Amino acid sequence: MTAFQAVVSTLRGLPRGVLSLIYPPTCSGCGCATADPGALCPACWSGLRLIEEPVCQRYGTPFALDLGVGPLLSPRAIADPPAFERARAVALYDGVARSLIHRFKYEDRLDLAGVMARMMVASGRALVADAECLVPVPLHRGRLWRRRFNQAALLGRVIATQADLDFAPAALIRIRATRPQVGLSRAARAENLSGAFRVPATEAPRIQGRRVLLIDDVTTTGATGNAAARALRRGGARAVDLLTFALVGDVAG
């Protein structure tokens, strides 16, 4: 056993209270002191714009007003139905939500996967309950090599463990490197991702005839979720739902 392994083993054996003295818990959003590890401080919690009903039943976009009983669809969902059945997200992509995702993806705060995944399970409980298999949106191997991890796969693994779902991280692969989506229009994003995903023949039995829960960190226009869902359905999935941590946008029209 190396010296490092010995230290890790010793720390794991210490009571939680002792560990808190050595490494005081901090807010996942801003880094200030908190009572519990992985918690948000009151300021960050109040700054998180959580998405609540009523929402568009297809895209998950919140409505400003409750328009009545029954399934609600936004004008976009009626005019341009997505390939996925339902999409849900924890919060709108601004302020605290943007900060959490940025720290997770670009500052190597991989510990935030647990915090974010727990919130995703709560916000997407109906999707999680109906799911038979969980698949993360994949990165192209070049981008995965540069980043060293796939944030969607990290979130998906935690969600699958919490919900006791079959986790199939290799059921969908990105076969074409696409240019960054930032700054592209909705139509350009869809064109950029056309044909970018595929279900390998060896993995097809994992999703055949099953309702798949697709996991990603952010939904912007829905182009990535659409392209991935189409590939999963071509590969044999019965239906696909999309669950992300954040949603870019405001309210449904």
Secondary structure, 3 states (H helix, E strand, C coil): CCHHHHHHHHHHCCCHHHHHHHCCCECCCCCCECCCCCCCCHHHHHHCCECCCCECCCCCCECCCCCCCCCCCCHHHHHCCCCCCCEEEEEECCHHHHHHHHHHHHCCCCCHHHHHHHHHHHHCHHHHHHCCEEEECCCCHHHHHHHCCCHHHHHHHHHHHHHCCCECCCCCEECCCCCCCCCCCHHHHHHHHCCCEECCCCCHHHHCCCEEEEEEEEECCCHHHHHHHHHHHHCCCCEEEEEEEEECCCCCC
